[in-house]
C-alpha cells in the first residue's frame, strides 16, 4: 500500500466522527489495529480498513 493511502490519528478520527483520544482508546482496548505504528509510536491508518474494523460501511 502506498504511504499516501495512510492518514494520521487525528485525520482518521475526523473521518469517523470521533475524537483522536477515542481512537487511541480503541487501540488500547484492542478494538482496532492501526495499519502501521511508526518508530515514534504514532499510528497511521487506512480509513477504509478502519471503517471495516469497526463495522462502518465505506462511503462511496
DOKE-940290 format. One record per residue: chain; y, z, x of N, C-alpha, C in turn. Coordinates in nm, 4 decimals. Layout:
! residues N
+-----+----------+----------+----------+----------+----------+----------+----------+----------+----------+
: mol :  n.north :     n.up :   n.east : ca.north :    ca.up :  ca.east :  c.north :     c.up :   c.east :
+-----+----------+----------+----------+----------+----------+----------+----------+----------+----------+
:   A :        Y :        Z :        X :        Y :        Z :        X :        Y :        Z :        X :
...
+-----+----------+----------+----------+----------+----------+----------+----------+----------+----------+
This chain:
! residues 60
+-----+----------+----------+----------+----------+----------+----------+----------+----------+----------+
: mol :  n.north :     n.up :   n.east : ca.north :    ca.up :  ca.east :  c.north :     c.up :   c.east :
+-----+----------+----------+----------+----------+----------+----------+----------+----------+----------+
:   A :  -0.1184 :   0.0000 :   0.0850 :   0.0000 :   0.0000 :   0.0000 :   0.1228 :   0.0000 :   0.0881 :
:   A :   0.2154 :  -0.0884 :   0.0632 :   0.3389 :  -0.0889 :   0.1419 :   0.4188 :   0.0391 :   0.1188 :
:   A :   0.4800 :   0.0929 :   0.2235 :   0.5592 :   0.2154 :   0.2074 :   0.6693 :   0.2022 :   0.1031 :
:   A :   0.7151 :   0.0813 :   0.0757 :   0.8227 :   0.0636 :  -0.0218 :   0.7792 :   0.1015 :  -0.1630 :
:   A :   0.6484 :   0.1100 :  -0.1867 :   0.5981 :   0.1497 :  -0.3181 :   0.6011 :   0.3010 :  -0.3366 :
:   A :   0.6326 :   0.3731 :  -0.2313 :   0.6292 :   0.5186 :  -0.2360 :   0.7695 :   0.5750 :  -0.2501 :
:   A :   0.7792 :   0.6825 :  -0.3283 :   0.9090 :   0.7458 :  -0.3511 :   0.9014 :   0.8932 :  -0.3144 :
:   A :   1.0168 :   0.9540 :  -0.2967 :   1.0255 :   1.0967 :  -0.2644 :   0.9946 :   1.1809 :  -0.3876 :
:   A :   0.9783 :   1.3095 :  -0.3662 :   0.9515 :   1.4010 :  -0.4777 :   1.0646 :   1.4005 :  -0.5802 :
:   A :   1.1926 :   1.4065 :  -0.5394 :   1.2983 :   1.4012 :  -0.6413 :   1.2953 :   1.2725 :  -0.7242 :
:   A :   1.2671 :   1.1594 :  -0.6589 :   1.2606 :   1.0325 :  -0.7319 :   1.1412 :   1.0298 :  -0.8275 :
:   A :   1.0276 :   1.0794 :  -0.7823 :   0.9084 :   1.0826 :  -0.8671 :   0.9305 :   1.1766 :  -0.9856 :
:   A :   0.9909 :   1.2916 :  -0.9599 :   1.0173 :   1.3877 :  -1.0674 :   1.1106 :   1.3266 :  -1.1717 :
:   A :   1.2125 :   1.2565 :  -1.1260 :   1.3061 :   1.1924 :  -1.2189 :   1.2337 :   1.0897 :  -1.3056 :
:   A :   1.1426 :   1.0136 :  -1.2458 :   1.0668 :   0.9128 :  -1.3201 :   0.9798 :   0.9768 :  -1.4282 :
:   A :   0.9380 :   1.1016 :  -1.4051 :   0.8539 :   1.1717 :  -1.5023 :   0.9344 :   1.2561 :  -1.6004 :
:   A :   1.0606 :   1.2785 :  -1.5677 :   1.1432 :   1.3626 :  -1.6541 :   1.1207 :   1.5108 :  -1.6335 :
:   A :   1.0813 :   1.5482 :  -1.5114 :   1.0632 :   1.6898 :  -1.4772 :   1.1480 :   1.7200 :  -1.3547 :
:   A :   1.1599 :   1.8462 :  -1.3207 :   1.2359 :   1.8826 :  -1.2014 :   1.1482 :   1.8649 :  -1.0777 :
:   A :   1.2099 :   1.8448 :  -0.9619 :   1.1314 :   1.8373 :  -0.8380 :   1.0472 :   1.9631 :  -0.8161 :
:   A :   1.1024 :   2.0768 :  -0.8516 :   1.0280 :   2.2027 :  -0.8352 :   0.9027 :   2.2035 :  -0.9227 :
:   A :   0.9132 :   2.1497 :  -1.0427 :   0.7960 :   2.1429 :  -1.1306 :   0.6885 :   2.0553 :  -1.0676 :
:   A :   0.7281 :   1.9414 :  -1.0124 :   0.6309 :   1.8533 :  -0.9491 :   0.5669 :   1.9223 :  -0.8288 :
:   A :   0.6444 :   1.9949 :  -0.7505 :   0.5893 :   2.0701 :  -0.6379 :   0.4913 :   2.1765 :  -0.6869 :
:   A :   0.5236 :   2.2391 :  -0.7987 :   0.4342 :   2.3396 :  -0.8567 :   0.3028 :   2.2754 :  -0.9013 :
:   A :   0.3099 :   2.1548 :  -0.9580 :   0.1886 :   2.0823 :  -0.9970 :   0.0981 :   2.0601 :  -0.8763 :
:   A :   0.1574 :   2.0280 :  -0.7606 :   0.0781 :   2.0076 :  -0.6389 :   0.0107 :   2.1383 :  -0.6000 :
:   A :   0.0876 :   2.2468 :  -0.5981 :   0.0340 :   2.3771 :  -0.5604 :  -0.0810 :   2.4185 :  -0.6516 :
:   A :  -0.0694 :   2.3855 :  -0.7795 :  -0.1728 :   2.4217 :  -0.8773 :  -0.2902 :   2.3249 :  -0.8761 :
:   A :  -0.2809 :   2.2185 :  -0.7966 :  -0.3894 :   2.1225 :  -0.7879 :  -0.3949 :   2.0242 :  -0.9039 :
:   A :  -0.2862 :   2.0128 :  -0.9781 :  -0.2840 :   1.9234 :  -1.0941 :  -0.2588 :   1.7784 :  -1.0546 :
:   A :  -0.1871 :   1.7571 :  -0.9445 :  -0.1580 :   1.6229 :  -0.8950 :  -0.1717 :   1.6219 :  -0.7438 :
:   A :  -0.1928 :   1.5027 :  -0.6891 :  -0.2048 :   1.4852 :  -0.5448 :  -0.1086 :   1.3763 :  -0.5013 :
:   A :  -0.0213 :   1.4058 :  -0.4045 :   0.0702 :   1.3025 :  -0.3568 :  -0.0063 :   1.1918 :  -0.2856 :
:   A :   0.0541 :   1.0745 :  -0.2798 :  -0.0079 :   0.9613 :  -0.2089 :  -0.0232 :   0.9948 :  -0.0609 :
:   A :   0.0838 :   1.0473 :  -0.0012 :   0.0774 :   1.0921 :   0.1385 :   0.1630 :   1.2166 :   0.1547 :
:   A :   0.1300 :   1.2945 :   0.2563 :   0.2127 :   1.4067 :   0.2967 :   0.2601 :   1.3765 :   0.4386 :
:   A :   0.3892 :   1.3718 :   0.4561 :   0.4469 :   1.3416 :   0.5865 :   0.4270 :   1.4594 :   0.6819 :
:   A :   0.4346 :   1.4361 :   0.8131 :   0.4231 :   1.5469 :   0.9089 :   0.5225 :   1.6597 :   0.8809 :
:   A :   0.6352 :   1.6255 :   0.8206 :   0.7363 :   1.7268 :   0.7878 :   0.6965 :   1.8116 :   0.6674 :
:   A :   0.5884 :   1.7720 :   0.5978 :   0.5454 :   1.8445 :   0.4784 :   0.5974 :   1.7844 :   0.3493 :
:   A :   0.6865 :   1.6861 :   0.3606 :   0.7392 :   1.6206 :   0.2411 :   0.6333 :   1.5272 :   0.1831 :
:   A :   0.6383 :   1.5102 :   0.0510 :   0.5432 :   1.4245 :  -0.0176 :   0.6048 :   1.2885 :  -0.0460 :
:   A :   0.5183 :   1.1881 :  -0.0557 :   0.5566 :   1.0555 :  -0.1020 :   0.4606 :   1.0186 :  -0.2138 :
:   A :   0.5157 :   0.9600 :  -0.3173 :   0.4425 :   0.9351 :  -0.4412 :   0.4402 :   0.7892 :  -0.4802 :
:   A :   0.3297 :   0.7455 :  -0.5358 :   0.3209 :   0.6193 :  -0.6070 :   0.3344 :   0.6598 :  -0.7534 :
:   A :   0.4441 :   0.6226 :  -0.8172 :   0.4736 :   0.6715 :  -0.9523 :   0.3671 :   0.6288 :  -1.0527 :
:   A :   0.3160 :   0.5061 :  -1.0413 :   0.2127 :   0.4611 :  -1.1356 :   0.0876 :   0.5481 :  -1.1243 :
:   A :   0.0456 :   0.5798 :  -1.0020 :  -0.0715 :   0.6657 :  -0.9831 :  -0.0431 :   0.8073 :  -1.0311 :
:   A :   0.0775 :   0.8555 :  -1.0062 :   0.1154 :   0.9887 :  -1.0511 :   0.1101 :   0.9974 :  -1.2029 :
:   A :   0.1609 :   0.8962 :  -1.2704 :   0.1563 :   0.8939 :  -1.4172 :   0.0120 :   0.8995 :  -1.4670 :
:   A :  -0.0778 :   0.8260 :  -1.4013 :  -0.2191 :   0.8291 :  -1.4410 :  -0.2791 :   0.9680 :  -1.4177 :
:   A :  -0.2397 :   1.0333 :  -1.3082 :  -0.2921 :   1.1666 :  -1.2776 :  -0.2598 :   1.2670 :  -1.3876 :
:   A :  -0.1419 :   1.2526 :  -1.4471 :  -0.1033 :   1.3497 :  -1.5497 :  -0.1203 :   1.2956 :  -1.6917 :
:   A :  -0.1782 :   1.1759 :  -1.7010 :  -0.2126 :   1.1229 :  -1.8323 :  -0.0987 :   1.0568 :  -1.9066 :
:   A :  -0.0004 :   1.0034 :  -1.8331 :   0.1102 :   0.9298 :  -1.8958 :   0.0877 :   0.7822 :  -1.8716 :
:   A :   0.0943 :   0.7028 :  -1.9758 :   0.0767 :   0.5582 :  -1.9623 :   0.1911 :   0.4981 :  -1.8824 :
:   A :   0.1607 :   0.3965 :  -1.8039 :   0.2642 :   0.3261 :  -1.7278 :   0.3622 :   0.2602 :  -1.8223 :
:   A :   0.4888 :   0.2601 :  -1.7815 :   0.5913 :   0.1887 :  -1.8593 :   0.5983 :   0.0465 :  -1.8073 :
:   A :   0.5878 :  -0.0498 :  -1.8961 :   0.5926 :  -0.1904 :  -1.8543 :   0.7316 :  -0.2449 :  -1.8605 :
+-----+----------+----------+----------+----------+----------+----------+----------+----------+----------+
